[in-house]
């Protein structure tokens, strides 16, 4: 698996993912967990994982590597 996102993009994904995780966990600790909160926590975990491994499957699937989005 080759890296297809840069360092800054990776840091933004990690920060955003941890924010989503913290928000959803805080909401689930106060209320009964709903499907939406579980979905948000899974999305946050996915963004953290993408940032750590520097690989985004959507960028790879749509061949966006050589566009301005990936640079």
N, C-alpha and C positions, 0 to 999 in steps of 0.2 A: 504494500500500500504506500503510494508516494504522497508526499506532502503537497496539498494544493491550496492552503491558505497561509498567509503571512503571519509574522509575529504579532503585529498590532491587532490584526483580525482575531487571532487566537486569544489574546488577552481580553478583548472585548467580549468574546464568546464565553470565556471563563467567568468574567465579572457578571455578565447578564445571567448566565446559568445559575450562579450561586445566589444571585438576587432572587430569581424565580423560586429556587429551592427554599430559601429562607422564608419568603412570603408564604408559600404553600404549606410549609411545615408549621409556621406560626398560626395560620388559619386552621389547620387540622388539629392543633393542640387545644384550641378554644372550642371548636365545634366538632360535630360528627363528620368524618371525612366524606366528601361527596366525590362523584366521578370527575367533576371539573377540577377539583383540587388535586386529585391524583394525576390527571392529565397534565396539569401545569408542572407538577413535580417531576414527571417523566420527561417533559420537554426541557426543563432546566437541567436535569441530569444528562440529557443528550447533548446539550450545548457545552456543558463542562467537559464531557468526553471528547467532543469535536475539538475543543480548544487545546486539550492536553495532547492529543495525537496529531494535531495540525492537518486534519483531513475532514472534509465535508462531503458526504455522499451526494448531495444535491448538485453541488458544483461539478462533481465528477459525472453525474448522470446527464446533465445538460451541456456538458463541454464548455463551461464558462471559464476555464483556466486561462485562456489567452485574451480575455476581455478586460476592460478597465475595472470590472467588479473584483476580480481576483488579485489585482495588482496593488 
